[in-house]
Amino acid sequence: MDALHLFGFRYDAVHAGFVDDLLDALSDEQIRARPHGLNSIAWLLWHGDRVEDVAVNRFVADRPQVLLAGD
């Protein structure tokens, strides 16, 4: 098993189970809420996906990130 297959295998379980179940159980308002000014569940999920994207890019393309203007 190469690194990409290992990555996919490990994170399929996380996304297919935990994340989908979490999102199904909460309302949009709950997902976007920022309790005590902390990051929302939506932001935390986005950030986790962004980190995964950076890691996979390293294995697949090994190219600089493409960011929006002003980031």
PDB file of N, CA, C and O in Angstrom:
ATOM      1  N   MET A   1       0.857  -1.175   0.000  1.00  0.00           N
ATOM      2  CA  MET A   1       0.000   0.000   0.000  1.00  0.00           C
ATOM      3  C   MET A   1       0.899   1.233   0.000  1.00  0.00           C
ATOM      4  O   MET A   1       1.787   1.365   0.843  1.00  0.00           O
ATOM      5  N   ASP A   2       0.662   2.129  -0.950  1.00  0.00           N
ATOM      6  CA  ASP A   2       1.465   3.347  -0.990  1.00  0.00           C
ATOM      7  C   ASP A   2       0.856   4.409  -0.066  1.00  0.00           C
ATOM      8  O   ASP A   2      -0.198   4.195   0.533  1.00  0.00           O
ATOM      9  N   ALA A   3       1.531   5.544   0.039  1.00  0.00           N
ATOM     10  CA  ALA A   3       1.128   6.589   0.985  1.00  0.00           C
ATOM     11  C   ALA A   3      -0.271   7.139   0.691  1.00  0.00           C
ATOM     12  O   ALA A   3      -1.039   7.397   1.618  1.00  0.00           O
ATOM     13  N   LEU A   4      -0.606   7.320  -0.587  1.00  0.00           N
ATOM     14  CA  LEU A   4      -1.927   7.860  -0.919  1.00  0.00           C
ATOM     15  C   LEU A   4      -3.040   6.900  -0.543  1.00  0.00           C
ATOM     16  O   LEU A   4      -4.076   7.328  -0.035  1.00  0.00           O
ATOM     17  N   HIS A   5      -2.849   5.616  -0.781  1.00  0.00           N
ATOM     18  CA  HIS A   5      -3.866   4.640  -0.408  1.00  0.00           C
ATOM     19  C   HIS A   5      -4.017   4.566   1.114  1.00  0.00           C
ATOM     20  O   HIS A   5      -5.127   4.443   1.631  1.00  0.00           O
ATOM     21  N   LEU A   6      -2.896   4.641   1.818  1.00  0.00           N
ATOM     22  CA  LEU A   6      -2.948   4.644   3.280  1.00  0.00           C
ATOM     23  C   LEU A   6      -3.712   5.865   3.780  1.00  0.00           C
ATOM     24  O   LEU A   6      -4.563   5.753   4.661  1.00  0.00           O
ATOM     25  N   PHE A   7      -3.408   7.022   3.220  1.00  0.00           N
ATOM     26  CA  PHE A   7      -4.092   8.250   3.603  1.00  0.00           C
ATOM     27  C   PHE A   7      -5.596   8.115   3.364  1.00  0.00           C
ATOM     28  O   PHE A   7      -6.403   8.422   4.241  1.00  0.00           O
ATOM     29  N   GLY A   8      -5.962   7.651   2.159  1.00  0.00           N
ATOM     30  CA  GLY A   8      -7.380   7.481   1.840  1.00  0.00           C
ATOM     31  C   GLY A   8      -8.064   6.487   2.758  1.00  0.00           C
ATOM     32  O   GLY A   8      -9.190   6.720   3.196  1.00  0.00           O
ATOM     33  N   PHE A   9      -7.408   5.403   3.050  1.00  0.00           N
ATOM     34  CA  PHE A   9      -7.966   4.377   3.926  1.00  0.00           C
ATOM     35  C   PHE A   9      -8.233   4.924   5.320  1.00  0.00           C
ATOM     36  O   PHE A   9      -9.303   4.689   5.881  1.00  0.00           O
ATOM     37  N   ARG A  10      -7.278   5.648   5.883  1.00  0.00           N
ATOM     38  CA  ARG A  10      -7.415   6.178   7.240  1.00  0.00           C
ATOM     39  C   ARG A  10      -8.488   7.262   7.329  1.00  0.00           C
ATOM     40  O   ARG A  10      -9.255   7.297   8.291  1.00  0.00           O
ATOM     41  N   TYR A  11      -8.546   8.131   6.347  1.00  0.00           N
ATOM     42  CA  TYR A  11      -9.458   9.261   6.436  1.00  0.00           C
ATOM     43  C   TYR A  11     -10.851   8.953   5.902  1.00  0.00           C
ATOM     44  O   TYR A  11     -11.795   9.684   6.205  1.00  0.00           O
ATOM     45  N   ASP A  12     -11.004   7.891   5.114  1.00  0.00           N
ATOM     46  CA  ASP A  12     -12.349   7.474   4.710  1.00  0.00           C
ATOM     47  C   ASP A  12     -13.199   7.161   5.939  1.00  0.00           C
ATOM     48  O   ASP A  12     -14.368   7.538   6.009  1.00  0.00           O
ATOM     49  N   ALA A  13     -12.607   6.477   6.890  1.00  0.00           N
ATOM     50  CA  ALA A  13     -13.341   6.112   8.110  1.00  0.00           C
ATOM     51  C   ALA A  13     -13.763   7.361   8.884  1.00  0.00           C
ATOM     52  O   ALA A  13     -14.871   7.423   9.415  1.00  0.00           O
ATOM     53  N   VAL A  14     -12.887   8.342   8.944  1.00  0.00           N
ATOM     54  CA  VAL A  14     -13.202   9.574   9.668  1.00  0.00           C
ATOM     55  C   VAL A  14     -14.344  10.317   8.982  1.00  0.00           C
ATOM     56  O   VAL A  14     -15.311  10.716   9.631  1.00  0.00           O
ATOM     57  N   HIS A  15     -14.230  10.501   7.672  1.00  0.00           N
ATOM     58  CA  HIS A  15     -15.223  11.282   6.956  1.00  0.00           C
ATOM     59  C   HIS A  15     -16.536  10.540   6.768  1.00  0.00           C
ATOM     60  O   HIS A  15     -17.607  11.135   6.884  1.00  0.00           O
ATOM     61  N   ALA A  16     -16.464   9.253   6.482  1.00  0.00           N
ATOM     62  CA  ALA A  16     -17.683   8.486   6.236  1.00  0.00           C
ATOM     63  C   ALA A  16     -18.458   8.232   7.528  1.00  0.00           C
ATOM     64  O   ALA A  16     -19.677   8.062   7.496  1.00  0.00           O
ATOM     65  N   GLY A  17     -17.778   8.206   8.629  1.00  0.00           N
ATOM     66  CA  GLY A  17     -18.439   7.924   9.897  1.00  0.00           C
ATOM     67  C   GLY A  17     -18.621   9.161  10.734  1.00  0.00           C
ATOM     68  O   GLY A  17     -19.713   9.726  10.787  1.00  0.00           O
ATOM     69  N   PHE A  18     -17.580   9.581  11.378  1.00  0.00           N
ATOM     70  CA  PHE A  18     -17.645  10.648  12.364  1.00  0.00           C
ATOM     71  C   PHE A  18     -18.203  11.953  11.804  1.00  0.00           C
ATOM     72  O   PHE A  18     -19.167  12.492  12.348  1.00  0.00           O
ATOM     73  N   VAL A  19     -17.620  12.461  10.738  1.00  0.00           N
ATOM     74  CA  VAL A  19     -18.016  13.779  10.223  1.00  0.00           C
ATOM     75  C   VAL A  19     -19.447  13.748   9.693  1.00  0.00           C
ATOM     76  O   VAL A  19     -20.241  14.634  10.008  1.00  0.00           O
ATOM     77  N   ASP A  20     -19.783  12.743   8.896  1.00  0.00           N
ATOM     78  CA  ASP A  20     -21.143  12.668   8.361  1.00  0.00           C
ATOM     79  C   ASP A  20     -22.171  12.525   9.468  1.00  0.00           C
ATOM     80  O   ASP A  20     -23.219  13.170   9.427  1.00  0.00           O
ATOM     81  N   ASP A  21     -21.889  11.694  10.450  1.00  0.00           N
ATOM     82  CA  ASP A  21     -22.809  11.524  11.583  1.00  0.00           C
ATOM     83  C   ASP A  21     -22.952  12.825  12.366  1.00  0.00           C
ATOM     84  O   ASP A  21     -24.054  13.185  12.780  1.00  0.00           O
ATOM     85  N   LEU A  22     -21.855  13.519  12.566  1.00  0.00           N
ATOM     86  CA  LEU A  22     -21.876  14.794  13.281  1.00  0.00           C
ATOM     87  C   LEU A  22     -22.741  15.805  12.545  1.00  0.00           C
ATOM     88  O   LEU A  22     -23.596  16.451  13.151  1.00  0.00           O
ATOM     89  N   LEU A  23     -22.528  15.944  11.260  1.00  0.00           N
ATOM     90  CA  LEU A  23     -23.286  16.930  10.488  1.00  0.00           C
ATOM     91  C   LEU A  23     -24.764  16.577  10.394  1.00  0.00           C
ATOM     92  O   LEU A  23     -25.617  17.465  10.386  1.00  0.00           O
ATOM     93  N   ASP A  24     -25.063  15.303  10.323  1.00  0.00           N
ATOM     94  CA  ASP A  24     -26.470  14.880  10.271  1.00  0.00           C
ATOM     95  C   ASP A  24     -27.192  15.152  11.587  1.00  0.00           C
ATOM     96  O   ASP A  24     -28.401  15.382  11.594  1.00  0.00           O
ATOM     97  N   ALA A  25     -26.465  15.126  12.687  1.00  0.00           N
ATOM     98  CA  ALA A  25     -27.073  15.267  14.008  1.00  0.00           C
ATOM     99  C   ALA A  25     -27.267  16.722  14.440  1.00  0.00           C
ATOM    100  O   ALA A  25     -27.992  16.989  15.398  1.00  0.00           O
ATOM    101  N   LEU A  26     -26.629  17.659  13.746  1.00  0.00           N
ATOM    102  CA  LEU A  26     -26.686  19.062  14.155  1.00  0.00           C
ATOM    103  C   LEU A  26     -27.406  19.917  13.123  1.00  0.00           C
ATOM    104  O   LEU A  26     -27.431  19.596  11.934  1.00  0.00           O
ATOM    105  N   SER A  27     -27.984  21.001  13.596  1.00  0.00           N
ATOM    106  CA  SER A  27     -28.613  21.961  12.683  1.00  0.00           C
ATOM    107  C   SER A  27     -27.530  22.865  12.096  1.00  0.00           C
ATOM    108  O   SER A  27     -26.409  22.916  12.602  1.00  0.00           O
ATOM    109  N   ASP A  28     -27.877  23.578  11.022  1.00  0.00           N
ATOM    110  CA  ASP A  28     -26.934  24.529  10.434  1.00  0.00           C
ATOM    111  C   ASP A  28     -26.503  25.575  11.463  1.00  0.00           C
ATOM    112  O   ASP A  28     -25.340  25.975  11.509  1.00  0.00           O
ATOM    113  N   GLU A  29     -27.452  26.007  12.280  1.00  0.00           N
ATOM    114  CA  GLU A  29     -27.147  27.011  13.317  1.00  0.00           C
ATOM    115  C   GLU A  29     -26.127  26.471  14.313  1.00  0.00           C
ATOM    116  O   GLU A  29     -25.212  27.193  14.708  1.00  0.00           O
ATOM    117  N   GLN A  30     -26.267  25.230  14.717  1.00  0.00           N
ATOM    118  CA  GLN A  30     -25.323  24.622  15.661  1.00  0.00           C
ATOM    119  C   GLN A  30     -23.943  24.462  15.021  1.00  0.00           C
ATOM    120  O   GLN A  30     -22.927  24.675  15.682  1.00  0.00           O
ATOM    121  N   ILE A  31     -23.900  24.094  13.761  1.00  0.00           N
ATOM    122  CA  ILE A  31     -22.625  23.893  13.067  1.00  0.00           C
ATOM    123  C   ILE A  31     -21.867  25.209  12.928  1.00  0.00           C
ATOM    124  O   ILE A  31     -20.637  25.231  12.967  1.00  0.00           O
ATOM    125  N   ARG A  32     -22.607  26.302  12.768  1.00  0.00           N
ATOM    126  CA  ARG A  32     -21.965  27.609  12.560  1.00  0.00           C
ATOM    127  C   ARG A  32     -21.780  28.415  13.857  1.00  0.00           C
ATOM    128  O   ARG A  32     -21.145  29.469  13.843  1.00  0.00           O
ATOM    129  N   ALA A  33     -22.317  27.936  14.942  1.00  0.00           N
ATOM    130  CA  ALA A  33     -22.225  28.672  16.215  1.00  0.00           C
ATOM    131  C   ALA A  33     -20.776  28.808  16.655  1.00  0.00           C
ATOM    132  O   ALA A  33     -19.957  27.917  16.434  1.00  0.00           O
ATOM    133  N   ARG A  34     -20.476  29.944  17.284  1.00  0.00           N
ATOM    134  CA  ARG A  34     -19.131  30.202  17.814  1.00  0.00           C
ATOM    135  C   ARG A  34     -19.242  30.436  19.324  1.00  0.00           C
ATOM    136  O   ARG A  34     -19.262  31.578  19.781  1.00  0.00           O
ATOM    137  N   PRO A  35     -19.312  29.349  20.087  1.00  0.00           N
ATOM    138  CA  PRO A  35     -19.479  29.497  21.536  1.00  0.00           C
ATOM    139  C   PRO A  35     -18.297  30.237  22.167  1.00  0.00           C
ATOM    140  O   PRO A  35     -17.134  29.887  21.963  1.00  0.00           O
ATOM    141  N   HIS A  36     -18.630  31.245  22.919  1.00  0.00           N
ATOM    142  CA  HIS A  36     -17.621  32.040  23.632  1.00  0.00           C
ATOM    143  C   HIS A  36     -16.576  32.612  22.683  1.00  0.00           C
ATOM    144  O   HIS A  36     -15.437  32.843  23.089  1.00  0.00           O
ATOM    145  N   GLY A  37     -16.949  32.847  21.413  1.00  0.00           N
ATOM    146  CA  GLY A  37     -16.036  33.430  20.433  1.00  0.00           C
ATOM    147  C   GLY A  37     -15.031  32.449  19.847  1.00  0.00           C
ATOM    148  O   GLY A  37     -14.146  32.848  19.090  1.00  0.00           O
ATOM    149  N   LEU A  38     -15.157  31.181  20.185  1.00  0.00           N
ATOM    150  CA  LEU A  38     -14.229  30.177  19.659  1.00  0.00           C
ATOM    151  C   LEU A  38     -14.623  29.797  18.236  1.00  0.00           C
ATOM    152  O   LEU A  38     -15.665  30.230  17.743  1.00  0.00           O
ATOM    153  N   ASN A  39     -13.807  29.000  17.583  1.00  0.00           N
ATOM    154  CA  ASN A  39     -14.094  28.579  16.212  1.00  0.00           C
ATOM    155  C   ASN A  39     -15.315  27.670  16.169  1.00  0.00           C
ATOM    156  O   ASN A  39     -15.559  26.876  17.077  1.00  0.00           O
ATOM    157  N   SER A  40     -16.074  27.813  15.085  1.00  0.00           N
ATOM    158  CA  SER A  40     -17.266  26.992  14.889  1.00  0.00           C
ATOM    159  C   SER A  40     -16.873  25.588  14.430  1.00  0.00           C
ATOM    160  O   SER A  40     -15.738  25.352  14.015  1.00  0.00           O
ATOM    161  N   ILE A  41     -17.826  24.666  14.512  1.00  0.00           N
ATOM    162  CA  ILE A  41     -17.601  23.318  14.001  1.00  0.00           C
ATOM    163  C   ILE A  41     -17.331  23.399  12.504  1.00  0.00           C
ATOM    164  O   ILE A  41     -16.472  22.679  11.995  1.00  0.00           O
ATOM    165  N   ALA A  42     -18.048  24.261  11.792  1.00  0.00           N
ATOM    166  CA  ALA A  42     -17.829  24.418  10.352  1.00  0.00           C
ATOM    167  C   ALA A  42     -16.385  24.828  10.077  1.00  0.00           C
ATOM    168  O   ALA A  42     -15.745  24.269   9.187  1.00  0.00           O
ATOM    169  N   TRP A  43     -15.870  25.790  10.825  1.00  0.00           N
ATOM    170  CA  TRP A  43     -14.501  26.247  10.625  1.00  0.00           C
ATOM    171  C   TRP A  43     -13.508  25.129  10.955  1.00  0.00           C
ATOM    172  O   TRP A  43     -12.538  24.924  10.225  1.00  0.00           O
ATOM    173  N   LEU A  44     -13.748  24.411  12.048  1.00  0.00           N
ATOM    174  CA  LEU A  44     -12.844  23.332  12.430  1.00  0.00           C
ATOM    175  C   LEU A  44     -12.795  22.243  11.366  1.00  0.00           C
ATOM    176  O   LEU A  44     -11.723  21.717  11.066  1.00  0.00           O
ATOM    177  N   LEU A  45     -13.949  21.899  10.793  1.00  0.00           N
ATOM    178  CA  LEU A  45     -13.973  20.905   9.719  1.00  0.00           C
ATOM    179  C   LEU A  45     -13.261  21.425   8.480  1.00  0.00           C
ATOM    180  O   LEU A  45     -12.500  20.694   7.846  1.00  0.00           O
ATOM    181  N   TRP A  46     -13.506  22.696   8.130  1.00  0.00           N
ATOM    182  CA  TRP A  46     -12.820  23.293   6.987  1.00  0.00           C
ATOM    183  C   TRP A  46     -11.308  23.265   7.211  1.00  0.00           C
ATOM    184  O   TRP A  46     -10.549  22.887   6.318  1.00  0.00           O
ATOM    185  N   HIS A  47     -10.884  23.661   8.386  1.00  0.00           N
ATOM    186  CA  HIS A  47      -9.455  23.712   8.685  1.00  0.00           C
ATOM    187  C   HIS A  47      -8.829  22.313   8.596  1.00  0.00           C
ATOM    188  O   HIS A  47      -7.740  22.149   8.046  1.00  0.00           O
ATOM    189  N   GLY A  48      -9.517  21.322   9.135  1.00  0.00           N
ATOM    190  CA  GLY A  48      -9.011  19.944   9.049  1.00  0.00           C
ATOM    191  C   GLY A  48      -8.876  19.488   7.611  1.00  0.00           C
ATOM    192  O   GLY A  48      -7.885  18.859   7.239  1.00  0.00           O
ATOM    193  N   ASP A  49      -9.891  19.812   6.792  1.00  0.00           N
ATOM    194  CA  ASP A  49      -9.830  19.449   5.371  1.00  0.00           C
ATOM    195  C   ASP A  49      -8.702  20.187   4.664  1.00  0.00           C
ATOM    196  O   ASP A  49      -8.038  19.629   3.791  1.00  0.00           O
ATOM    197  N   ARG A  50      -8.491  21.428   5.040  1.00  0.00           N
ATOM    198  CA  ARG A  50      -7.420  22.225   4.424  1.00  0.00           C
ATOM    199  C   ARG A  50      -6.059  21.615   4.743  1.00  0.00           C
ATOM    200  O   ARG A  50      -5.196  21.533   3.868  1.00  0.00           O
ATOM    201  N   VAL A  51      -5.863  21.190   5.980  1.00  0.00           N
ATOM    202  CA  VAL A  51      -4.604  20.558   6.377  1.00  0.00           C
ATOM    203  C   VAL A  51      -4.410  19.250   5.608  1.00  0.00           C
ATOM    204  O   VAL A  51      -3.306  18.952   5.152  1.00  0.00           O
ATOM    205  N   GLU A  52      -5.481  18.477   5.468  1.00  0.00           N
ATOM    206  CA  GLU A  52      -5.398  17.243   4.684  1.00  0.00           C
ATOM    207  C   GLU A  52      -5.024  17.548   3.244  1.00  0.00           C
ATOM    208  O   GLU A  52      -4.206  16.845   2.651  1.00  0.00           O
ATOM    209  N   ASP A  53      -5.619  18.595   2.677  1.00  0.00           N
ATOM    210  CA  ASP A  53      -5.323  18.973   1.305  1.00  0.00           C
ATOM    211  C   ASP A  53      -3.844  19.308   1.136  1.00  0.00           C
ATOM    212  O   ASP A  53      -3.224  18.902   0.153  1.00  0.00           O
ATOM    213  N   VAL A  54      -3.284  20.034   2.074  1.00  0.00           N
ATOM    214  CA  VAL A  54      -1.865  20.382   2.020  1.00  0.00           C
ATOM    215  C   VAL A  54      -1.011  19.118   2.082  1.00  0.00           C
ATOM    216  O   VAL A  54      -0.034  18.991   1.345  1.00  0.00           O
ATOM    217  N   ALA A  55      -1.377  18.188   2.955  1.00  0.00           N
ATOM    218  CA  ALA A  55      -0.604  16.956   3.104  1.00  0.00           C
ATOM    219  C   ALA A  55      -0.673  16.095   1.849  1.00  0.00           C
ATOM    220  O   ALA A  55       0.345  15.565   1.403  1.00  0.00           O
ATOM    221  N   VAL A  56      -1.864  15.952   1.277  1.00  0.00           N
ATOM    222  CA  VAL A  56      -2.012  15.138   0.068  1.00  0.00           C
ATOM    223  C   VAL A  56      -1.280  15.787  -1.099  1.00  0.00           C
ATOM    224  O   VAL A  56      -0.659  15.089  -1.901  1.00  0.00           O
ATOM    225  N   ASN A  57      -1.344  17.110  -1.206  1.00  0.00           N
ATOM    226  CA  ASN A  57      -0.633  17.806  -2.267  1.00  0.00           C
ATOM    227  C   ASN A  57       0.852  17.457  -2.237  1.00  0.00           C
ATOM    228  O   ASN A  57       1.484  17.311  -3.282  1.00  0.00           O
ATOM    229  N   ARG A  58       1.392  17.326  -1.054  1.00  0.00           N
ATOM    230  CA  ARG A  58       2.813  17.002  -0.907  1.00  0.00           C
ATOM    231  C   ARG A  58       3.141  15.665  -1.572  1.00  0.00           C
ATOM    232  O   ARG A  58       4.204  15.510  -2.171  1.00  0.00           O
ATOM    233  N   PHE A  59       2.223  14.699  -1.464  1.00  0.00           N
ATOM    234  CA  PHE A  59       2.443  13.378  -2.064  1.00  0.00           C
ATOM    235  C   PHE A  59       2.101  13.353  -3.552  1.00  0.00           C
ATOM    236  O   PHE A  59       2.770  12.668  -4.325  1.00  0.00           O
ATOM    237  N   VAL A  60       1.079  14.082  -3.960  1.00  0.00           N
ATOM    238  CA  VAL A  60       0.568  13.978  -5.325  1.00  0.00           C
ATOM    239  C   VAL A  60       1.328  14.883  -6.289  1.00  0.00           C
ATOM    240  O   VAL A  60       1.869  14.412  -7.290  1.00  0.00           O
ATOM    241  N   ALA A  61       1.370  16.166  -5.995  1.00  0.00           N
ATOM    242  CA  ALA A  61       1.916  17.118  -6.957  1.00  0.00           C
ATOM    243  C   ALA A  61       3.196  17.786  -6.490  1.00  0.00           C
ATOM    244  O   ALA A  61       4.023  18.178  -7.312  1.00  0.00           O
ATOM    245  N   ASP A  62       3.368  17.919  -5.194  1.00  0.00           N
ATOM    246  CA  ASP A  62       4.512  18.622  -4.617  1.00  0.00           C
ATOM    247  C   ASP A  62       4.703  19.992  -5.270  1.00  0.00           C
ATOM    248  O   ASP A  62       5.797  20.346  -5.712  1.00  0.00           O
ATOM    249  N   ARG A  63       3.607  20.749  -5.316  1.00  0.00           N
ATOM    250  CA  ARG A  63       3.622  22.080  -5.893  1.00  0.00           C
ATOM    251  C   ARG A  63       3.171  23.086  -4.848  1.00  0.00           C
ATOM    252  O   ARG A  63       2.556  22.705  -3.852  1.00  0.00           O
ATOM    253  N   PRO A  64       3.467  24.370  -5.058  1.00  0.00           N
ATOM    254  CA  PRO A  64       3.022  25.396  -4.110  1.00  0.00           C
ATOM    255  C   PRO A  64       1.499  25.445  -4.042  1.00  0.00           C
ATOM    256  O   PRO A  64       0.808  25.092  -4.998  1.00  0.00           O
ATOM    257  N   GLN A  65       0.997  25.883  -2.913  1.00  0.00           N
ATOM    258  CA  GLN A  65      -0.449  26.023  -2.734  1.00  0.00           C
ATOM    259  C   GLN A  65      -0.966  27.164  -3.592  1.00  0.00           C
ATOM    260  O   GLN A  65      -0.263  28.143  -3.840  1.00  0.00           O
ATOM    261  N   VAL A  66      -2.195  27.025  -4.037  1.00  0.00           N
ATOM    262  CA  VAL A  66      -2.866  28.094  -4.760  1.00  0.00           C
ATOM    263  C   VAL A  66      -3.829  28.740  -3.775  1.00  0.00           C
ATOM    264  O   VAL A  66      -4.784  28.107  -3.324  1.00  0.00           O
ATOM    265  N   LEU A  67      -3.578  29.990  -3.448  1.00  0.00           N
ATOM    266  CA  LEU A  67      -4.413  30.706  -2.491  1.00  0.00           C
ATOM    267  C   LEU A  67      -5.107  31.865  -3.187  1.00  0.00           C
ATOM    268  O   LEU A  67      -4.622  32.384  -4.193  1.00  0.00           O
ATOM    269  N   LEU A  68      -6.238  32.260  -2.643  1.00  0.00           N
ATOM    270  CA  LEU A  68      -6.971  33.399  -3.193  1.00  0.00           C
ATOM    271  C   LEU A  68      -6.214  34.688  -2.919  1.00  0.00           C
ATOM    272  O   LEU A  68      -5.450  34.782  -1.958  1.00  0.00           O
ATOM    273  N   ALA A  69      -6.432  35.662  -3.759  1.00  0.00           N
ATOM    274  CA  ALA A  69      -5.797  36.965  -3.567  1.00  0.00           C
ATOM    275  C   ALA A  69      -6.179  37.517  -2.208  1.00  0.00           C
ATOM    276  O   ALA A  69      -7.343  37.457  -1.812  1.00  0.00           O
ATOM    277  N   GLY A  70      -5.213  38.049  -1.503  1.00  0.00           N
ATOM    278  CA  GLY A  70      -5.459  38.624  -0.199  1.00  0.00           C
ATOM    279  C   GLY A  70      -5.296  37.644   0.944  1.00  0.00           C
ATOM    280  O   GLY A  70      -5.385  38.044   2.105  1.00  0.00           O
ATOM    281  N   ASP A  71      -5.060  36.371   0.655  1.00  0.00           N
ATOM    282  CA  ASP A  71      -4.845  35.374   1.725  1.00  0.00           C
ATOM    283  C   ASP A  71      -3.402  35.374   2.168  1.00  0.00           C
ATOM    284  O   ASP A  71      -3.028  34.607   3.055  1.00  0.00           O
TER     285      ASP A  71
END
